[in-house]
Amino acid sequence: MQTLRAEHLHRTYGEKTLFDDLNFIINEHDRIGLIGVNGSGKTSLLNTLAGIANEPDGELTTPKDYTIGYLTQKPDLDENLTVMDAVFSGDQPVFVTIRRYEAALAAYGAHPEDDTDQKRYLDAEAQMNEEEAWTAESDVKTILTQLKITDLSQSIKTMSGGQIKRVGLAQVLIQSPDLLLLDEPTNHLDFDSIAWLQQYLASYKGALLVVTHDRYFLDQIANQIWELDFGKLYQYPGNYQAYVQQKAERVNLEAEAEKKQKRLYQQELAWMRAGAQARSTKQQARINRFNDIESQQGTRQVEHHVAISLGQQRLGKKVIELKDASLSLGGHVILKDFSDLIQGGERIGISGENGAGKSSLLNVIADRLPLDSGIISIGETVKMAYYTQQIEPIPEDKRMISYLSEVGQQVTDKQGNSVSVTELLEQFLFPRFMHGTLIRKLSGGEKRRLYLLKLLMEQPNVLLLDEPTNDLDISTLTVLEDYISQFAGTVITVSHDRYFLDKVADRLLIFDGNGKIDRYSGQFSSYLAASQAESKQATKAKPKAPAKPANSPSDQPKKKVKLTYAEQKEWEGIEGEIDGLEDQKSQVQTAMNANGDDYGKLAELQSQLDDLDQQLDDKMTRWEYLSEYAE
């Protein structure tokens, strides 16, 4: 079994400890979702495993032939290459083999009489056979098509950041490494591509470690959730839904332990203040105990439920109205005679095809992009905040608390109470010890979170969100979702995140491209289910081609009467293969019985059992077919 073992991993960034004394094993069929607040070290851990970061304290152990594929948040592709050339430009073994073969073929074609070139060609061909690299090109084209990249001769420098991310994803998937590291793979994917990626990863033979904010995606692909939290790694068996339940239980236990510690501290403090007249040797032990408890106060880091509730200006009934709005950009129709009335308190989700103009609609509403024709009117009471994909420049040498104090030293919540900047930072998952940190020391995700908090501090009554889940971690999204649930104003969100849209939107605008916009009232998941049912119904309703006459001689297939030579050899060995799989299954079941209390091991063994069951089903189906023609 191909296994990666990590022991005593430790890494810091400035004054912050990203992870401390991490120990874990990644086995062959593990499907791990890695989560944690922005800045907790998720990407640093991926970089460490991929070997592209400075050597950490600790040790990584793998077999000599162990391969790792890594999709970074921003793939580094040569902008002068075409899509196909960029995919095959990696230094992974399969790409090296293909390039070596192409070079040998070119040399042999030019000098077929040269013995050296001939041998080089034959060696390269043998290597192609050994690594089964012949289908790589067609496999890449299939993957790119599913990821909505159709112009394979397009230059990388002409592509958007989202398109480059999808090319990078295709490059890493085709490698089929022992360990696949994916950092936010669903960013910039539409829901069709996400659904395809889920199916692809479900049948992936190696191990998978993925960082993602997409909770439905985690629920479908993960059999373990790992959480980086204050430098520690917590491992939970099961998918995201199972994690939420187990995490709630852990937090409750830690909160209870914290309460007990505080009660004990108060008791000891009262005793110390009482000032016993004679401190005996026996009492010295209690004094030492008090000093230990006192030193721990405020250092224990326990998660609590956080909620952010800010006041806002009154919002009138009419918020935004578009009449016969039309807009074209770069020859693409974005809006075509589009009309809509957006009222106070509405929750509107915008999704659909990439490049269809979803962000452009938000830019029109925010008065950053003029219409070609038509009218847009904004209500007089509207105070708008716009969370864009590209945030405003943040002064890197300012401290966090100073940056937010530009809005005000405090704000007012719904109940009219004053809330300080310090309290808001804590509610938005910035612990107190970070408040004086220079902004340049924050991670990209932490900067996004800080920027979002600044927008909310301005207390808008209309909130525009453009793909917020691309840069915010799950914990921050949970806080934002809670804020929106209590927000009395209007929220308009562009997103492909099914979970997020289900929680924050109850009316949808679906951009299909070329100015076509569908409307739907209800949750996004309901819309997807209805669309799939409609698609299946349309397929069934298609008229079938008339059948050819059954007695047409040209249409009579040749009836198979016996096995081919290859099938005969397969038939002779298939029963032994079935017996071998049955033995392996029995061994796994025995191991499961012996590890009933080790949930991590059970998850690994269950994955092996599922794989063996699938192999047995395939072999039995094949056996039944071959048995019909065996002599």
Secondary structure, 3 states (H helix, E strand, C coil): CCCEEEEEEEEEECCEEEEEEEEEEECCCCEEEEECCCCCCHHHHHHHHHCCCCCCEEEEECCCCCCEEEECCCCCCCCCCEHHHHHCCCCCHHHHHHHHHHHHHHHHHHCCCCHHHHHHHHHHHHHHHHCCCCCHHHHHHHHHHHCCCCCCCCEHHHCCHHHHHHHHHHHHHHHCCCEEEEECCCCCCCHHHHHHHHHHHHCCCCEEEEECCCHHHHHHHCCEEEEEECCEEEEEECCHHHHHHHHHHHHHHHHHHHHHHHHHHHHHHHHHHHCCCCCCHHHHHHHHHHHHHHHHCCCCCCCCCCCCCCCCCCCCCEEEEEEEEEEEECCEEEEEEEEEEEECCCEEEEEECCCCCHHHHHHHHCCCCCCCEEEEEECCCCCEEEECCCCCCCCCCCEHHHHHHCCCCEEECCCCCEEEHHHHHHHCCCCHHHCCCEHHHCCHHHHHHHHHHHHHHCCCCEEEEECHHHCCCHHHHHHHHHHHHHCCCEEEEECCCHHHHHHHCCEEEEEEECCEEEEEECCHHHHHHHHHHHHHHHHHHCCCCCCCCCCCHHHCCCCCCCCCHHHHHHHHHHHHHHHHHHHHHHHHHHHHHHCCCCHHHHHHHHHHHHHHHHHHHHHHHHHHHHHCCCC
